[in-house]
Amino acid sequence: MSFISAKELVGDRTLDITAETCPMTFVRVRLALDRMTSGETLLVRLRGEEPRRNIPRTAVEQGHALLEEEDRPDGTALLLLRKG
């Protein structure tokens, strides 16, 4: 599995929640999405299995779109979300 992507993920806004624990991980993402306009993208950097599973699922359930997911060699992951 390659961790280097051919393209760099970029969002209209970025949010680093690598130091947060659940449930604050999604609270921070939700607050960021609430401040955005429909169609804008949010690049989220996170760490851990629980937020990796829960944030994409919960965001989609709330009407947002998961555009990209990327695991990084440092153990973090990047999620690119589009506000619905």
CORTAKA-V966080 format. One record per backbone hydrogen bond with DSSP energy under -0.5 kcal/mol. NH is the residue of the N-H (numbers start at 1). CO is the residue of the C=O. E is the energy in kcal/mol with one decimal. If there is no record, write none. Layout:
# CORTAKA-V966080
nh = [NH;NH]
co = [CO;CO]
e = [E;E]
This chain:
# CORTAKA-V966080
nh = [5;13;15;17;17;20;24;25;27;28;29;30;31;32;33;34;35;36;39;40;42;43;44;44;45;46;46;48;52;53;54;55;57;58;59;60;61;62;63;64;65;67;67;68;70;72;75;77;78;79;80;81;81;82;83]
co = [3;41;43;15;45;17;21;21;23;24;25;26;27;28;29;30;31;33;83;37;81;13;42;79;15;44;77;75;48;49;50;51;53;54;55;56;57;58;60;59;82;65;80;80;78;76;72;46;70;44;68;42;79;65;40]
e = [-0.6;-1.6;-2.5;-0.7;-3.1;-1.4;-1.4;-0.6;-1.7;-2.5;-1.7;-3.3;-2.5;-2.0;-2.7;-2.6;-1.2;-1.5;-2.4;-2.1;-3.0;-3.0;-0.7;-3.1;-2.7;-0.5;-2.5;-0.6;-1.4;-2.0;-2.9;-2.1;-1.1;-2.8;-2.6;-2.2;-2.3;-1.5;-1.9;-2.5;-2.5;-0.7;-3.1;-1.2;-2.3;-3.0;-1.8;-2.4;-2.9;-2.4;-2.5;-2.8;-0.7;-2.6;-2.8]
